[in-house]
Amino acid sequence: MENNKRNILIDEETIKNQIKKVAAEITEDYKNKNLYVLSLLRGSFIFTADLVREMDLKTKIGFMTTSSYGHNEESTGVVKVVNDLPDDITGYDVLVVDDIVDSGITMNFVLNYVKEKGAESVKSCVLLDKPSRRKVDLKPDYCCFEIEDVFVVGYGLNYGDYYRNVPYVFNWEE
C-alpha cells in the first residue's frame, strides 16, 4: 500500500472546522446536564480529544475498548468488551464517541450496554458515518461527515496497526 497514492477525502482544516460546529451543538444540547464522554478506543482517541477541547462544558471523560474488526476491513459481527467502563455512569448523560459508524453493530452494542449500566441518557457522536453499510437501525445523534462506502484511514482510523496519526482522512488510489 505504501506505493499507492493517498487520496485525501477530508483535509485537516475541514475536519477542524466541522468538529467546532458539532462541539458547539453538543455544548448547547448538554448545558446544565451531567455529561460523561465515553470514547471508544482506539479509533476515536484523536477525534475525542479534539472534540472535547472545543466543548464549553464541565465534562467527565472515560474510555472503553471494544473489538469487532481485529485487523480486518470488515466487522466480524461479534462485539467484545476488551476494557470496560472505568466509572459508575449512573445518573450521567453519556455521549459515546467513535471514529466511524459502518455496520452500526459496535455502536448499537455500546449504546445498549451503557443504558444497562444506569446512564440517564445515551447518545452517539461520530467523526464519520457510512450509512450504506448499516446492518442495524442506527443513526448517529451527532456526525461530522457522511461518507460513501470506501475504506478510509487516518485521523484515528487505522490500517492494521498504522496510520492513526495522519491528520486527515484518506484512502489509496492504485
Number of C-alpha atoms within 10 A of each C-alpha: 9 6 8 10 12 15 13 16 14 16 13 14 11 11 19 17 11 16 24 18 15 20 22 16 13 21 19 13 10 18 12 10 16 17 23 21 22 25 25 24 20 18 20 24 20 19 21 27 12 16 22 20 12 18 20 14 18 15 14 15 17 16 20 17 15 18 18 16 14 11 11 10 12 12 17 12 14 11 17 14 14 11 13 12 17 11 11 10 21 15 15 18 19 26 24 26 27 26 25 26 25 21 21 22 20 23 26 18 15 21 18 11 13 21 16 10 13 16 19 16 16 20 16 22 28 23 25 21 25 17 20 12 13 15 12 14 10 15 16 21 13 19 21 23 15 15 17 12 12 11 13 21 22 20 25 26 26 18 16 11 9 12 17 21 13 15 17 21 22 22 15 16 11 8
